[in-house]
């Protein structure tokens, strides 16, 4: 069968294609764009790691030459595309991280100022926005605009240890669900009793961890596996540690995909909740090993920033 990283590449390519087609339809409907622009994908779409049930995380980056009147055209574009994506099964983002929100639809200068604000005073809210925004990719339009924004971002984060420490503190809040004697920690009651959220407790801590190291070392890749490759090349991780992290990431994503396909086969809605008792003994052991690697990497990160402050 296909591996998780191949499946997520395919699912991401599908949402990219749907987005591009909707933008083309919008341009047919609204007339040509009044200024160069770039449609941005954030989060798992940017990383090429989308799976079933992904919501929208997108934004618009508009050339600085666009005047005030031009901005109305881009607002219409945003509504056309986000409504279309919702119709196609990519639900609106609960946190309003969409091009329809003014904060996520700005000219390059505006975006740069926003990034400066976030990185200068990393409030919990800014840290949350940053972790979405720093995984970004040009989906449609002028990729040069996106590159300029990415470069600005890396410039603001690479030497900024105060910001990195705030980001690290936020990441370390979310630990993998392993308790004492390597027992799985599951929900005690409610509809997800005996289960845990493998995305929130397994995938995201790894993605966050890899992102912090990438921002601290000027790595421009966005996909987690590619980030790890660059971090190994830069000797941030030894080959052994880097490969362990990659294996852990692949294991967690693979079990997440297999769990979703079991749910779909049983006529249920695909979710990220997994009951470890449903796994064969060997897979349970692999998952525990993967969570242990995540835990150890988090400890290393915690110690690194404890010394740095």
C-alpha positions, -999 to 999 in steps of 0.1 A, spaced: 0 0 0 9 37 -2 29 52 27 13 81 46 37 107 32 26 97 -4 -11 98 5 -7 132 21 11 145 -10 -17 133 -32 -44 148 -10 -25 181 -9 -22 181 -47 -59 177 -50 -67 206 -27 -41 227 -46 -58 219 -78 -93 227 -65 -80 260 -52 -63 270 -84 -94 261 -104 -116 282 -81 -93 312 -85 -95 308 -123 -133 307 -121 -132 338 -99 -111 357 -124 -135 347 -152 -163 360 -130 -146 392 -116 -124 402 -144 -85 402 -143 -67 409 -111 -59 446 -107 -24 438 -93 0 408 -89 -9 386 -60 -2 352 -44 -27 328 -29 -11 313 2 -17 279 17 -8 275 54 -4 246 78 -7 211 65 -15 223 30 17 243 29 37 213 43 22 189 18 9 169 48 -29 171 44 -51 142 53 -88 136 53 -109 162 70 -85 191 67 -102 225 70 -91 257 52 -60 276 62 -53 302 36 -44 338 29 -38 364 2 -6 383 -3 -11 413 -26 16 434 -44 23 467 -27 13 485 -59 -24 476 -53 -44 507 -44 -73 509 -19 -99 504 -46 -81 473 -58 -84 457 -24 -121 454 -28 -115 430 -58 -93 408 -37 -119 407 -10 -144 394 -36 -118 369 -48 -113 356 -12 -150 351 -7 -155 333 -40 -126 309 -34 -133 302 3 -170 296 -3 -161 273 -32 -137 253 -11 -163 249 16 -187 236 -11 -160 212 -22 -157 197 13 -129 218 28 -148 234 57 -143 270 68 -116 274 94 -130 278 130 -102 302 138 -109 323 107 -75 317 93 -88 324 57 -83 350 30 -118 363 38 -104 377 71 -87 411 66 -58 401 88 -50 372 65 -54 393 33 -28 420 31 -2 438 9 34 427 13 42 457 34 13 450 57 23 413 60 59 423 69 46 447 96 24 419 110 53 395 111 74 422 129 47 427 155 43 390 162 81 384 165 88 415 185 62 408 212 54 371 212 21 370 231 3 336 233 -20 348 206 9 358 183 27 325 190 -4 306 179 -7 327 147 30 323 140 28 285 142 1 285 115 17 312 94 53 301 93 43 270 73 34 288 41 35 281 4 25 298 -28 -5 279 -42 -13 303 -71 0 335 -85 34 352 -81 57 329 -61 82 357 -59 59 376 -34 58 345 -12 96 342 -13 101 377 -2 78 373 27 95 340 37 129 357 36 117 385 57 103 360 82 135 340 85 154 372 90 132 382 119 133 348 136 168 333 130 186 353 157 156 361 178 161 339 209 134 355 229 108 348 202 122 312 198 119 306 235 83 317 235 76 294 206 94 266 224 74 271 256 41 269 236 52 237 218 63 220 250 28 223 264 16 195 242 33 163 252 29 128 237 3 106 255 27 83 273 26 80 311 46 62 337 60 28 326 53 38 290 16 34 294 -7 52 269 -26 81 284 -62 81 271 -93 101 278 -111 89 309 -147 97 298 -169 113 272 -174 101 236 -136 95 232 -132 74 263 -101 51 260 -88 71 230 -64 99 224 -61 124 196 -31 113 175 -29 145 155 -29 168 185 -7 146 208 15 130 182 17 147 148 16 184 160 43 182 187 66 168 160 57 193 134 61 221 159 94 208 171 108 206 136 95 240 128 113 257 157 146 242 148 140 253 111 132 289 121 162 290 144 186 278 117 172 295 86 158 264 70 135 274 42 119 240 35 83 237 47 76 200 45 86 183 77 106 155 61 125 181 39 131 203 70 146 173 88 169 166 58 181 202 58 186 202 96 207 171 92 228 187 65 233 217 87 244 193 116 216 206 138 207 169 143 231 140 140 222 116 112 210 91 139 188 116 157 174 130 124 165 95 111 149 86 144 128 117 143 118 109 107 109 73 115 89 85 145 70 110 123 64 84 96 51 59 122 27 83 138 13 95 104 11 60 91 -10 48 121 -31 80 117 -39 72 81 -46 35 88 -69 45 116 -88 69 93 -92 43 66 -105 18 92 -131 44 103 -142 51 67 -144 13 59 -167 10 90 -189 38 76 -178 62 103 -165 97 98 -127 99 96 -113 114 128 -79 117 146 -90 98 177 -74 64 181 -79 36 206 -45 20 212 -62 -13 221 -73 -16 185 -37 -18 174 -18 -51 171 9 -56 198 38 -47 174 22 -15 162 16 -5 198 52 -10 205 63 11 174 39 39 185 54 39 220 89 40 206 78 70 183 63 88 213 94 82 234 115 99 206 91 129 205 93 131 243 132 130 243 134 156 216 111 179 235 133 175 266 163 184 246 145 215 233 134 224 268 170 222 281 183 242 251 161 272 257 164 270 295 201 276 291 195 302 264 174 325 286 
